[in-house]
């Protein structure tokens, strides 16, 4: 007998968190059935824009046995800015072990106003830097 699973069969309960969620009781999160967490590593193009609770959230999730990924919130409106953001993101996540991918979070209207082709180029530029680094 062959059993085939479709993407509809595979579901996991996860959360995304940032400094805006405040202090998190990761053991309670795990007890509530959360199976993974995507942590905001930071935003923008300066290391000072690291999420203020990234280290705390990373350590807490890991200690609770929750697999993690991360995301970078972007303000980039050019390919060059996206590459700068990617380099800063890499400096923040360096040395960390992730079970889930690193995501690029593009939500700013000023970025969208630059057009679909530019938005796509921004995403590609960020992702290429991370992929080159092994992510």
C-alpha positions in Angstrom: 0.0 0.0 0.0 1.2 3.5 -0.9 0.3 6.5 1.2 0.6 9.9 -0.5 0.4 13.1 1.5 -0.6 16.3 -0.1 0.3 19.8 1.1 -3.2 19.9 2.5 -2.4 17.0 4.8 0.7 18.6 6.2 -0.1 21.4 8.7 1.9 22.8 11.5 1.1 25.4 14.1 3.5 28.3 14.1 3.9 31.9 15.2 5.9 34.9 14.2 7.2 37.2 16.9 9.0 40.5 17.4 9.7 43.0 20.1 6.1 44.1 19.7 4.9 40.8 21.3 6.7 41.6 24.6 8.2 39.0 26.8 7.2 35.5 25.8 6.8 32.5 28.0 8.3 29.9 25.5 7.4 26.9 27.7 3.8 28.0 27.6 4.0 28.6 23.9 5.3 25.0 23.5 2.6 23.6 25.8 0.0 25.4 23.7 1.0 23.3 20.7 3.1 25.7 18.8 5.5 23.7 16.6 7.7 26.5 15.2 8.4 30.1 15.5 9.6 32.7 13.0 11.5 35.4 14.8 12.0 39.0 13.5 15.8 39.4 13.4 15.5 43.1 12.6 14.6 45.7 10.0 16.3 48.3 7.8 19.9 48.6 6.9 21.7 49.3 10.2 22.9 46.8 12.8 21.3 49.0 15.5 17.9 48.0 14.0 18.3 44.4 15.3 15.0 43.4 16.9 15.4 44.2 20.6 14.1 40.8 21.7 15.7 38.7 18.9 18.4 37.1 21.1 15.9 36.6 24.0 13.3 35.0 21.6 15.9 32.8 19.9 17.3 31.5 23.2 13.8 31.0 24.7 12.4 29.1 21.7 15.5 26.9 21.5 15.4 26.2 25.2 11.7 25.2 24.8 12.6 22.9 21.9 10.7 25.0 19.3 12.3 25.0 15.9 12.9 28.5 14.5 13.3 30.6 11.4 13.8 34.3 11.1 12.6 37.2 9.0 13.9 40.6 8.1 11.5 43.5 7.8 12.5 45.6 4.8 12.3 49.3 4.0 14.4 48.9 0.9 13.3 50.8 -2.2 16.3 50.0 -4.3 18.3 46.8 -5.1 21.3 48.4 -3.4 19.4 49.0 -0.2 18.1 45.4 -0.3 21.7 44.2 -0.5 22.7 46.4 2.5 19.7 45.0 4.5 20.8 41.5 3.6 24.4 42.1 4.8 23.1 43.5 8.1 20.7 40.6 8.5 23.6 38.1 8.0 25.5 39.9 10.7 22.6 39.5 13.1 21.9 35.9 12.4 25.5 34.8 12.2 26.3 31.7 14.4 22.6 30.8 14.9 21.1 27.5 13.9 17.8 27.7 12.0 15.4 24.8 11.2 13.2 27.0 9.1 14.2 29.5 6.4 15.1 33.2 6.6 12.3 35.3 5.1 12.3 38.7 3.6 9.3 40.8 4.8 8.3 43.4 2.2 5.2 45.4 3.4 6.0 49.1 2.9 3.7 51.1 0.6 6.7 53.3 -0.5 8.4 50.1 -1.8 5.3 48.9 -3.5 4.9 52.3 -5.2 8.2 51.7 -7.0 6.5 49.0 -9.1 6.2 45.3 -9.4 9.5 44.8 -11.4 11.5 46.8 -8.8 9.9 45.0 -5.9 10.8 41.7 -7.5 14.3 42.9 -8.1 14.6 43.9 -4.4 13.5 40.5 -3.2 15.9 38.8 -5.6 18.8 40.9 -4.4 18.1 40.2 -0.8 17.7 36.5 -1.3 20.7 36.2 -3.5 22.9 37.6 -0.8 21.5 35.2 1.8 21.7 32.2 -0.6 25.3 33.1 -1.4 26.0 32.9 2.4 24.4 29.4 2.6 20.8 30.2 3.6 
